[in-house]
Amino acid sequence: MWLPDSFDCGVVIDVAERVFGYSDDPWGLLVALWLLWLFVGAYAIVPASVLPVVTDELPIGLAAASWIVTAPQVGAAIAGLPAGVALDRVRNDRAIVLAGLLLIVAGVVGWVAGTGGAYWPLVGSRLAGGAALVTIWVAGTNVLSAGFSLRYRATAVAAYTTGYPAGYGLGQFAAPFLTARFGWPATFPVFSLLAVAAAGPCYLAARPVARRLAESTSTTGDRPAEREISAEHGASTEYRTSIKQGTPAEHETPTERSASVGRDLVAVVTSRAVWAVCIVSFLAYSLYMIFNSWMPTYLVEAFGLSLTESAPFVALLPAVGIVARAGGGVIADRAFDCRERPVVILSFVATTLVVAVLAVPAELGASGAFLAGMVAVGVSIQLQIGVLYTYVQAFVETGQVASAVALVSVVGWVGQFVAPAVTGALVDFTGSYATILGCGAAVCLCGTLAGWLAPEP
C-alpha cells in the first residue's frame, strides 16, 4: 500500500487518542471500555440460550452443559486476586490488550473443541476465558478510577458495570441466530473477536491515562495520594484520595518488588474496611442471584404461571440493572456528594421494603402485582452494585486498588454461587417455596446491617 514519505503512525495514534480521549474526564475511554465489557459479557453467557442444542450434539446432560456456561465465572473467581495483584504492578492499558488476545485464543480453542466434541478442552478454554474476563474487568475499573475526577468517578465506574448485563442480553439474543447459521461452537470466537476489536480503542483511550500516571510515578515507585479539595464538591469530600494505578519502579530490584507486592497484598487482605465492603458485596450478589435463579420456579409453583408467561418479567430483573447500576453512581456523586455508603444502605433498605410488600400479593395470589414487585427488586438491589468498586478504593493505598477491586469482585461472585444452593437446600428442608422470599428477606436485613456498620472513608 502506498503511503507518503512523511506518514507517521504516531500522528494516527495521537489523533485516535483525541477521538477516544478526554478534555477533563475520559468519556471516550468509558464508551470504549463499555463496548469491550459488553462483548465480554456476551462471551461469558453463551451458549446458555441454546443448551438443548449443546446436549443434543455432545454426549452430556444439562448439568454438564451448564458447566460450559458457568466455567468463565469459576475461572474469574480463581484468577481474580492474582490478576488484581499483578495489575497493581503493570500498565493496565497493555494488560487489557493481552487479556483480549487471551480471550480470542480461548474463543478459538472453544470453537475447535466444541466442533470436535471434546468436552474437557472446551471447559478448559472457558476457564481461560474467565481469567481474561476478570483481568479486563479489574483493569478497566482501575483505569477509569485513575482517569476520572472525583466528581464523576462513581458515575463512570457504575456505568461501566452496566456493560456486563447488557452483554448477557446480547449473548442470549444472538446465540440462537448464530447457532442456526454456524453452529453453537461459533458463538465463542464471534464474541471474543468482537471483544478484541473493542480492545484496540480501549488501548488508545487508556494510553493518556497510563502516560500521565507513569510521569507522576516517583523513582521509588510510590504514588503519593493527592487530596481533592474542591468547593464544587464541598468539604465532605476532603477525605477522598485521587486513585492512581501502580506500576513497578524502574529502580526496584526483583527482591524489593516481591516484598512490595507481598506488603500490598497483606495490607488489602487484612484490612477490616476492605472486608466490610467484601461482606456487602457478598450479600448484594447473593440477594441478586436468589431472585434471578429461583423466581422462575417460584412463579410456577406459587401462581401457576408457565415459564413462557413469566419469562419477560424474569428477564427484566437483571436487565433493569443497565439503568439501576448507572443510576447508583449518579446518586452517589450527585445526591450524596461523592459518597457510596449511603447508596449501599438505600439499596438494601429499599429492597427490604419491596420484599416485605411482595408477601402481600404472594398471599393473595395477585401475580401481576408480584411481577411488578420483582422488577422493583431488580432496580433496588442493583443500585449499589456499580458503586462498590469505587467505595473500596477509599480504604487502600496507591498500588493496592486493583487487588482491592479484585477481592471485592471475587467475594461477590462466591455469593452468587453459594446463595442459590443454600436457598435450594432450605426449600428442600422446609418443603415450601415461600422459603425463597424468606431467604431474600433475611439477606436484605443482613445487608442493611452490614451497610449500616460499614465504615465511612
N, C-alpha and C positions, 0 to 999 in steps of 0.2 A: 504494500500500500504506500502511495506517495505522500510524503509529509514535507513541509517546508523546512529548510535548514535551521530556521530559528525556533522550530517547535520545541517546547519544553513541557514534559509531563508534569513538572512541578506546578506549572501555571494551571493546568487542568485540575490538579488536586486542590490548589488554593481556591479556585472558583467553586469547586464542589463543596469545599468546606464552608464557603459563604452561603451556598444554597441550603445546605443541611445544618449549618451552624447557628449562630445566635448573635444578637447585639448585647443584651444584658443577660438573658436566660436562653438556654439552648432548646428552643421549642422544636426545631428541626430534628435534633437528637431524640427527643421524646417520640416524635412521629416515626422515625426510623426504627427505634427500639420497639415501639408498639407493634409495628408490622412484623418484625422478627419474632416477637413473643407470640403473635397471632399464629404464625405458621408453625412454631414450636408446639403450641397447644394443639393444633390440628394433628401434627405428627404423633403427639402423645396419646390421643384418644382413639385413633384408628387402630384396628378395624372394628370398633365396638358396635357400630350400627349394622355390620354385616357378619356378625358372629355365626349365624346359621350357615352361611356360605362357607366360612372357615371350617366348621365342624364337618361339613359335607365333603370337603376336599382333603382334609387332614384326618388321620385316624385318631382323633382326640375327642373328648367330651367337652361340654360347656365349661366345666371347671378349669380344665387345662387351657381352653381357648381364652378364658378370662385373664390368665396369666400373661398372655401376649399383650393385653391392654394395660394391665397394672405393672408390668415389668419396668417401664420408664420411671414410674413413681418410686419403685423399690430401688432402682439404680440411683435415682436422685437422692434418696434418703441415705444410701450407703456412702455416696461420694460427696454429699453436701458439705460436711465440716472440713474434710481435707481440701476440697475445692475452695472453700472460704479462706482457709489459712493461706493457700497458695496465692489467691487473688489479692491478699493484703500485701504481697511482696512483688507483684509483677504488674506490667502495664495492662490494664483491663481492656483497652481497646483491641490490643493484639489477642488477648485471651478470647474475646468474642469471636474473632475470625477463626482461631484454632478450634474453638468449640463447634463453630459452624461446619468446618471441614470434618470433624469427628462425626457430626450428625449426618452428613451426606454419606460417609463411609458406612455408618450404621444403617442408613436407609437402603443403600445398595445391597449390603450383605443380607439385610432382612428380606429384600425382594428376591434375591437368589435363593435364600434358604426357604422362603415360603413357596416359591415356584417348585423347588425340588422336594418339598415335603419334609424338610429337615427341621423338626420342631425345636430341639435344644439350641442349635445355632441361631435360630430365629429369636428365641428368648434371650440368648446372649447378646445379640445385636440390639435388642430393645433395652437391655440393661446398660449397654454402652451409650445408647441414645439418651438414657436418663442422666448419665454423667455429663453429657453435653448440655442437657436441659438445665441442670442446676448451675452449671458454670455460666451459661448465658443469663440466667435469672439473677444470680448474685452480682455478676459483673455489670449488668445493666443497671441494677439498683445502685451499685457503688458509683458508677459514672454519673448517673442522674443526680445523686446526692451531692457529688462533688461539683457538678456544673451549675446547678440551680441555686439561686439565692434563697435565704431563709423564707422570704415572702411566698415563694411558690414551691418549695421543696416537697412538702407533704402532698400538695396537689399533683405535682409531676409524678412522683413515685406511685401514688394511688391510681392515677390514670394509666400508668404503665402496667399495673397489675390487671387491668381490665382486658388486656390483650389475650390472656390465657383462657378465660371463659368464652370470649368471642371465638378463639381458636377451636375450642371444644365444639361450639355450634357449627363452625365451618367444616370441621372434620366429620361430624355426624351427618351433615347435609350432603357433603360432596362424595363421601366414601361409596355410597350405593351407585352413583353415576360412574365413578372411576372403576369400580368393580365390574359393572356391566360392560364397560368398554375395554378394559385392560386386565381385569382380574384383581382380586383383593390384595395380592402382594405388591401391586404397583402403587398402592396408597403410601407406602413408606418412602420410596425415593421421590415421589411427586412433592410431598410436603417438605421433605428435607432439602430438596433442590430450591424450593421457594424460600426456605429459611436462609440458605447460603446466599441467594440473590439479595436478600434483605440485609445480610451481614455486611456487604460492601458499603452501602450508605451509612450503616451504623459505625463502621470503622472511620470513614471520612468525617462523620459528625462528631465522633468522640476524640479525634486527634487533637483539636484545640484544647479540650479539657485536659487531656493527658499531658500535652506540651506545657500548659500553664502550671500543672501540678509538678511536672519534672523541674521546671525553672525555679519553683519555690521550695524545692527539697533542699534541706541543709546538707552539708558534707557528711554529717553523721547519720543521715537517713531519717532524722526525726522531723516531723512537720508540726511546728507549734500551732496550737489551736488559736484561731482568731475569733475574738468575741465580736458578735454582730450587735452593736447598739445603735439603733436607728429610731428616730422619732416616729416614722411611719408605722413601725411595729409596736412601739410602746416599750416601757421599761421592763415589762414582764418577760421579754424575750432575751434579756441580757445573759441568761444562763446558757443559751444555746450556742454551740460551737459551730464553726464552719468546717464541715466534714471534708477531709481530704484523703483520697485513697493512697495507700502506702506503696512505695517502691523501694527495693533494696538500695542502700547507699553504695556509691561507687567504691568507697574505700573499706567496706566491710569485708572481713575475712570470712571464709566458709564457717569457721567455728563461731565467730561472733554472730553471723547471720542465723545459724542454728539456735544459738542461745536466745537471740532476739525473738525468733519465731516461737520458741518454747515459752518465753515470758509472756508474749502477747496472747498465746492460746490459753495459758493458765489464767491470765487476767480475765479473759472472757468467760471461761467455763466455771470460774469461782466467783463471779460477780452475782450478788444477790439481786441486784436490779435487773440484770440481763435475764436471770432465771424467772423473775417476776413477769417479764414480758413473754418469756417462753411458756409459762403456765397459761397466760391469757391466750396465746396463740394456740396452744393445745386445746383449750376449752372452746375457742371460737371455731376452729376447724372440726372439732368433734361434733358440736351442735349443727354445723353446716352439713356434715355428712350423715348425721342421724336422719335429718329431714330429707336429704337427697336420696338416700338409699332405701329408707323404709316407708316413705309416704305412698309410693305406688301400691305397695302391699296393704297399707292401712286403708287406703281409699277403696280397695276391692273388698276388704273384709268388713269395714265399718259402714260403708254406704252402698255396697253392691255395684259400684261403678266398674266398667270394663277398663282394661289398660288403655284402649283406644280413646275412651271418653276422658280419662284423666290425664292422658299424655300431654296435651297442650299446657295444662296448668303445672304439671310436674316439670316440664321443660322450662317454664317461666321462672321457677325458683332459682336455678343458677344463672339464667340469662339476665335477670334484673341486676345481677352483680356488675354488669357493664356500666350501669348508671350509679348504683349504690357505692361501689368501691371508689370511683372517682369523686362522688359526692362527699364521701367521708373525708377525703383530702381537702376539698374545698371548705367544708365545715371547720376542719381543724385550723386551716390557715386564716379563714375569714371570721368565723363566729367565735373561735376560741383563741385567737391571737397566736397562731402557730403552735398550739399545744395539742398533742394527740390523746393524752389520757382522758380528757372529758368525752372524746368521741367513743373511746372504749366503753366507758361507763354508760353513756347514752345508748350505745348499741345493745348492750346486754339488758339494760332496764327495759328498753322498748320491746326487745324480743320476749322478755319475761311476761310483759303485759299482753302481748299478742298471743303467746302460747296459752296463757290463762284464759283469755277470751275464747280461744279455739275449743275449749272444753264445752262451751255452751252449744254451738252448732253440732258438735260431735254427739252430745247427749240428745239433742232434738232431732238429729238426722237431717239437718239442713246442709246439704252438700255444697250448695252454691256459696253460702257464707263461709264455709270451711275452706273452700278452694281459694276464695279471695284472701282469707287469712293466711294461707300458705304463701301466697305471693308477698304479702306484707312481711312474713318471716324472712323470706329471701332478701328483701330490701334491708330490714333492720339488722340482721346478723352480719351482712356483708359490708355495712358501713365502716366497720373497724378494720377489716382485712387489709385494706390498702394503706393504712397508716401505721401498722405495727412495725414496719421495716424502717420507717424514719424515727419512730418512737424509741426503738432500742439503740439507735445511733447516739443518742444524747448521753448514754451511760458508758461509752467506751472511748478510748483514746484513739488518736490518729494511728492508722496502721492496724486497727482491730475491727474496722467497720464490716468488712466482708465476712470475717469469722462470726461476728455477732448476728448479721443478717442470715447467714447460713444456718446457725444454730437455731434461731427462731423459726426458720423455714422447716428444718428437719423435724423439730419437736411438733410443729403444727401438722406435718404430714403423718407423723406417728399417730396423732389424734384421729386423723382421717381413717387410718387402718383399724385402730382399736375400738373406737366408739360404736361403729355399726355392729361389730362382732359381739361386744358386750351387750348391746341393746337386744340383739337376736337371742342371746343366751337367756336374758331376763324374760323375753317374750315366751320362750320355751318353758321357763320355770313357772311363770305365772299363768300361762295358758290364755292370756288376754292381750289383744293388740292395743288396748288402751295404755299398756305399759310404755308404748313408744312415746306418747305425749308426756307420760310421767318422767321418762328419761330426759326428754327435751327440757322439761321444766326444771329438773334437778341440775342439769348442766347450766341452764340460764342463771339459776340462783348462785351456783358456784362461780360462774363467770362474773356476775355482778360483784360478789365479794372480792374476787381476785382483782378486778378493776379498781375497786374502792381502796384496796390495800396496796395496789401498785404504786411505786414511788413517782413523784413529780420531779423531773430533771432540775 
